[in-house]
Amino acid sequence: MSQYKSEVLEATRKYHHDVQPTGNFVPGVSEIWPSGAVLDEDDRAAIVEAALDLRIAAGPASRKFESAFAKLLGRRKAHLTNSGSSANLLALTALTSHTLGERRLRRGDEVITVAAGFPTTVNPIVQNGLVPVFIDVELGTYNTTAERVAQAIGPKTRAIMIAHALGNPFEVAEIAQLAKDHDLFLVEDNCDAVGSTYQGKRTGTFGDLTTVSFYPAHHLTMGEGGIVVTSDLKLARVVESLRDWGRDCWCEPGKNNTCFKRFDYQMGKLPKGYDHKYIFSHVGYNLKATDIQAALGLTQLTKLDRFIDARRRNWRRLREGLDGVPHLVLPEPTPGSDPSWFGFVITVDPEAPFHRSELVDFLESRKIGTRRLFAGNLTRHPAYIDQPHRVVGDLTNSDIITEHTFWVGVYPGLTDEMLDYVIASVKEFVGARS
């Protein structure tokens, strides 16, 4: 490392400490965010070092992160992309590849998902001309069940795509078995649940494909970023092709002739010997990330265990502090799971003497940030009303979530003092109206 570079990085670390917020938490004045990135001097220095090296495209840091994250989940391949939403798009679109033969998903095929969730778990289904089959979830865990999935399987069902709700695992082992028994693909949206386990096994290891987000609200951040993970080498190859413009070539950026027959292929109706770097086997995208993002991801990855411990500790503090408060449905981990929580969900009993909006307004007035359980019932949104879909059973709980549910934060940047203020505020509001 050059002297100048060392001096810049040393100055960067000093700058990080100089610009850190000072002062104590002031209840009702200081913001209590529901989510956020926790960044230290190593993170700032990593970004600056990547910029100094002009690593402006995907390169060594991206490959190193892909390898490290695949190892974390015990999977064979991981492909970095520019967002969790793009990861979902790549994972679901991969299942439509002609390389899968008769197993490929075709327009009009059905994919089972939940109604109460985030839109980009469902959007790739619609974007690929497939039909989402919506099922309900349980209050408390905010996940669906294997029983509901089984009831939704029909003659056109070809896949299941479900997210672990706010870090709380769904019955993924049982649903993976259902998928196997019925020859269905399972896409496991693990964007909110990095570090969670179900029956002693990490979430993200059950599906044919798994997706993760590295948006600042999530367990790890790259600013923007996502990843697709799989142990199926054929699917991994398709994901890479779709991410990289749809090209058939798998050479890394700046590399040539990895296959040793760059000018020997004959594919489609092209002349024999057409440059393999410019043969396209899929209708793809450009959804790559950069080494600057990956450099941040690598330093964040070293802190993952600490982040997970903090999320669990903060969730327990809220759960114990709010236990027994009337008119509230508090969250419960799915039996057999150990969640790496994304947030703390609260549902106001529909028969309560106050409405969810009143409690939220009270908390927000005290600078306590809240969020809805994402879209609530997606079938009620303008984007989906006219889209072809099927509903199995009623969506009663999804409707309750739409009207009565919100969540507050558990991310590692929150202190005990902040969490205790959240607890005291909820108790004060409910106590005055009970």
Summary of the structure (lengths in Angstrom):
residues: 434
radius of gyration: 23.1
end to end distance: 65.0
largest distance: 79.2
contacts: 1496
relative contact order: 0.17
helix: 39%
strand: 16%
